[in-house]
């Protein structure tokens, strides 16, 4: 039987679509729900002779969904959402909440994750192991400029700024709420060598930067590589967290000793 490939919007291929956090979130909940009814409930009834309570089932579903999500690469900070989601989905039908409240919640979610829909780039957060490795990879020369493309909540930029006070760091994020949070964090940190900017990194001229770091998705990597190759000066470094460039071999790939076995793809120009 011939396989039918359905085209994805905005250049999102099947592989990258399945790796999107929203897809992993609801997919793991669906699988957890099936396991609840086909496996977990019968086992509990067999050994206790009682039907498990609804709150217990919802808690188990959340826990199983957390495990499945982690297994397939969903970041651990989604765990809280996974636990709450079954309770919220079930009990929301009993809430006499006004319509505007649901509209507000939808707007907040959209402002955080709009990049997932618009460009196939979800909110990924680098971990502390990655931060330390990035600092070790930075050139020792003083006064270098570093840019974090898709800076999220600003953690990467702040860590580099704290550990390299001689460098200038720009963290740019196009999702409004993460960008606002990063600005607040930068203000509270007091770091003068770090800038948190709300905007589109495609509009940034990268020629002034010695190091470019990105943790995006498979979707924009081919286009992004063309941009960095055209704009970066000799001696510059491009680092991509987890995602390679189609048909372009990295100069070096570092596998980090963290839980998700993060791979940093390095291109030197």
Buried (B, 14 or more C-beta within 10 A) or exposed (E): EEEEEEEBEEBBEEEBBEBBBBBBBEBBBEBBBEBBEEEBBEEBEEEEEEEBEEEEBBBBBBBBBBEBBBEBEBBEEBBEBBBEBBBEEBEEEEEEEEEEEEEEEEEEEBBBBBBBBEBBBBBBBBBEBBBEBBBEBBBEEEEBBBBBBBBBBBBBBBBBBBBBEEBBBBBBBBBBBBBBBBBEBBEEBEBEBBBBBBEEBEEBEBEEBBBBBBBBBBBBBEEBBEBBBEBBEEEBBBBBBBBBBEEEEBEEEBEBEEEBEBBBBBBEB
